[in-house]
Amino acid sequence: MPRQGRQLSESKIYHVMIRGNARKNIFLDEEDKNRFIEILSEKKKIEILLSMLIA
C-alpha cells in the first residue's frame, strides 16, 4: 500500500535531510557538495536558506 503524498507547507519552507547508505558520506569533498546544491537549485527552482554538514 503506497503512502500518502506530503502536504505542502503554506510557508513553502521545508527541512530536508539526506544520508548515505549505512550512514556513509554522500559527498567526497566540498566540490561534490557544491555541485549537488547547484544541480538541486537549477532543477527544482528552489532557494537554499541554510546548508549544514554534520560528521
Secondary structure, 3 states (H helix, E strand, C coil): CCCCCCCCCCCCCCCCCCCCHHHCCCCCCHHHHHHHHHHHHHHHCCCCCCCCCCC
